[in-house]
Amino acid sequence: MKTTALVLLWQLVLVTAFAQRSDSTHFRRDLYIQDATLSLSKKYQWVRATRVPVALMALSLLSYTDNETFDRVEFKELRDRTIPTYRHRIDNYLQYAPMAAVYGLNLAGIKGKNDFANRTALMVKSGLLVAAMTFPLKKITAVPRPDTGERNSFPSGHTATAFAAATFMAKEYGHISKWYSIGAYSVATGVGVMRMMNNRHWVSDVLAGAAVGILSTNVVYLTHQYKWGRHKHGRSQTLVVPSYDGKTGMLSVVHILH
């Protein structure tokens, strides 16, 4: 049963990667020119943006039911039997890896979909939307953590950040190669799995966190106006990037000169 569930989780990674990557046949490097014959209808764009998050949230809710395939309590019991003393903090940093990879690839000369200003604006707005969804849900649901019992377990903030970052990378580089998307979502899935291995979250928290992260970045990309890069003279902009490691909130300031 558990082997089947773990295989299902990996299949979700691959489905997510392919569902979120940009279709190269519809890609236009100049973001300010709209080709009516190639652009998707707004309705279909929203369907694409929400279908994976809805599926992940449905799985999260399913894990709360008493079933033989995907039960969050049984996942916890499996963890306690196999790796009861496992502790590792790398997931605190790995959640940002896809985001850092986007800027690293740009520095290496591999250009993504957007320029620096628009890319950074999209990243910041995605982070803000993740925070705006995650923290109220933690307060409203008040689900106890599996280790300490602290009532802020649902959804997983680390997983939400990781999947928001993975979707960010998929949006910026998925049109170049599907492997950028697969790699990013594999890292994000690793973060989610480690949150369970560290006994910090239930599988339901991780699935919901993935849904929040993917949805946040998808919504931001659908609603962004791509105006940040148009100001060229005498203007600068300062962006504030929020982050949270489970205990400490941090703000990073990015100053953009034009």
N, C-alpha and C positions, 0 to 999 in steps of 0.2 A: 504494500500500500504506500509506504513512505517513498520507496524508489520511484513509483509512478508519479507521486506528487513532486519529487525533485526534478524528474524529467520534464514535467509540465512547466515548472518554473523556468528551466533552461529554454524550453520552446517559446515561452513568453518573451524571453530576451530577444530571440531571433525574430519573432513576429513583430515585436516593438521596433526593432532596428529597421526592418524593411518597411514597416508602416510609416515611420517617422522620417525616413530619408527623403530628400528632395528628388523629384523625378527630373532627370537630366534633360528629357525631351521638352519639359516645360520651363526650364531654367533660363533666365535672362540676366546677364551680368549687370546691365544698366537697370537699376531698380526703379527708375523714374519713367520708364517707357513701358506702357501696358499694351500687350498684344491681345486683342479681344478674341482672336481665334484660338489662342493657347491657354488663356486664363481660365481657371476652374470657376464654376458658379460659387457664389458665396455660401449657399446652403451646403454644397458638397465639401467645401473647405472646412466648414464647422463640423460636419460629420466625420471627416478625417481627423480633425483635431481632438474629438471627444471619444471616438470609438474605443481606443486602447485604454484611456483612463476609466471609462465606464466598465469595461471588462475586468480591469484590475480591482476596482472598487467592489464589483459584484463578487469576485473571488474572496475579497477581504470579508465581506458580510457572510459568505458561505462558510467561512472558517469558524464563525460563531455558532453555527448550527451543529447539532449532534449527528455527525455523519462519519462514514468509515474511510473517506478518501482525503478530506481536507479539513481536519479538525485542529484548531490552534493549540488546544491543550495537549494533544498527542504529539505535536511538533515539539512543544516544550519538554514533554517527558522523554522524547527521543534525544534531545539535546542533553538533558540531565543524566541520561544513561551512558551516553557515548563520550561527551567532553565536559564533565561537570566542573572542571577547574580551568577551563579555557578563559583567558583574558588577553586582549590585545587592543592597543589604542590606535592602530594604523588607520582604522575607518574614520577617525577624526580628521585626517588629512586627505585620505583617498577620495572623499566625497567631492573635493574640489579639482581632482585630477583632470577630468574632461575639459573643464573651464580653462585650466592652465595650459592644456594641450592646444587649445584653439589659438591662444596668443603665441605659444611656442612655435606652432606651424607657420603662423604669419611672420614671425621673426626669422624663420628659416627660409622665407621666400615663397611658401606655398599659400597662395592667396585664397581666402574663403569667400563666402557669398557677399559679405558686407565690408564696408570700410571701418576703420577703427572707431569713429564716433558713433555710427549706427550700431555696430556690434556691441560696444560698451553700454550704450543706452538700452539695448535689448537685454543684455545680461543683468543690468541693474534692475530694470522693471520686472524681470522674471524673479529675481531674488526677493524683491519687495512683495510680489504676489504670493510667492511661496510662504513668506512670513505671515502675510495677511490671512492666509487660509489655515496654516498649520497651528499657530498659537491659539486662535479662538476655538478650533476643533479640540485641542488638548484640554482647554478649560471646560468646554461644553460636555464632552464625552467622559472626562475624568476616569479613564481606564487605568487601573493600577499597573505599574511596571512589574514584570515577572520576577525581578530581583529584589527591589527595595519596597515595592508596594506604593511608591509615589504615584499620585494620580495625574500623570501627564504623559501617558504612553502612546496614545492614539491621536494622530498618526506619527510615524517616525520622521523626525525633522532631518536627521542625517540622510535617510533614504530619499526624502523629498528633494533635498539639495542636490544629491548625487544624480537623480534622474532629471532634474531641471538642467543640470550641467551637461548630462549626456544628450538630452534633446537639443540643447544649445549647440553642441558639437555636430550633431546630426544635421541640424538646419544649416550650419555653416559649411560643412564638408561632405555631407551625404551625397550631394550631386556629383562629387568627384569620384568617390568610391564607396561602395556599401560597407567596406571593412572599417572605415572611420566610425560609422554608426554602430556596427557590431562590437567594435572594441570599446566604444564609449559606454554602451549599454551593458556590456560584460563587466566593466569596472563598477558601474552603478549597482548591478545585481550583486556583485561581490560585497559592496558596502552593506546592502540590505541583509545578505546572509550573515555577515559578520555581526550585525546588530543582534541577530538571533543567537549566534554562537556566543556572544558576550553576555547573553541573558538579559539584555537591555530592552528587548522588544519581543512581542508576539509576532507570528507570521502575518496576522491581520494588520498590525501596525505598519509593517514593511510594505505590504501590498497597497495599502491606502496611501502611504508616503510616496510610492512610485506613481500612483495615480495623480496625486497633487502636483508632483514635480513635472511630469509630462504635460499635464493640462496647463499649468502656469506658463511654461515656455511656449506652448502652442498658441495660447490666447494672446500672449504678447506679440508673437510674430504676425498673427492675423490682424492685430489692431494697430501695429506700429505705423507711423506716417512717413518714415524715412526722410525726415527733414533735417536731421542733425548735421549732416555733412555738407549742407548747402551754404552755410555761413563761412566765408573765407577771409574776411578782413576785419581786424580790430575787435574780435570777440573771442572769449574763452568760456568754457563751461566746466563746472565742477560736479562730479557725480559721487554719490555716497553708496558704497556697496556693503550691505549688511551680511553678517555671518553669525552662526551660533553653533557651538560645539557640544551642546547639551548642558553646559553649566554657565558659560560665559558668553555674553553677547559682545560682538565686535563690529566696528565700522571702519571700512577702508575708503580713503578719499582718492579719487582719480581726477586729476586736473587736465583738461583737454585744451590745448592751444590751437587756434586756427590761423 
